Amino acid sequence: MRGAFPTAQEWEQVARQADFEPGKMASICLISERQLQRTFKQQLHSTPGRWLRQLQCRLAKELISRGYSSKAAAAELKFCNNAHFCREFKKVFGRPPQSFAPGRKDGTQNLHSGN
């Protein structure tokens, strides 16, 4: 990196480069994992792991709302498997991923579509 720590907006780009892994993020920033933890606590009021999970789930929500399947979103965002993704997503949003799919409202299918 350029010597200074990334801004809040730049962290997302670093996370993507690091495949959403804190150790790789620290390496990209040329700091130790412990320094990364201190930086996150100071700048983002979170741990790197918690922040990364929330970021992945937020990005997944965007993908699913554009028509991606849960499985495709999980793969795109480097989750180890679909079941793990669905569990983490539900922890963040309180609803399963496909409840945000196009044509779904409040976690149920649109019953007025004639199906």
JOPE-V973538 format. One line per field, one symbol per residue. phi: phi as a letter, one per 40 degrees, with the letter a starting at -180 (. if undefined). psi: psi as a letter, one per 40 degrees, with the letter a starting at -180 (. if undefined). burial: I if it has 9 or more other C-alpha atoms within 8 Angstrom, else O. Layout:
# JOPE-V973538
phi=???
psi=???
burial=???
This chain:
# JOPE-V973538
phi=.cgccccdccdcccccdcfgbdcccccccfbccccccccccccbfacdcccccccdccccdccccchccdcccccdbgccacccdcccccccbgacdccbcdgbbfgbcccccgc
psi=aediiiiddddddddddeffhdddddddefiidddddddddddefiidddddddddddddddddeeeiidddddddefididddddddddddeeiideeeiheihfeiiheeee.
burial=OOOOOOOOOOIIOIIOOIIIIIOIIIIIOOIOIOIIIOIIIOOOOOIIOOIIIIIIIOIIIOIIIOOIOIOOIIIOIOIOIIOIIIOIIIOOOOIIIIIIIOOIIOIOOOOOOOO
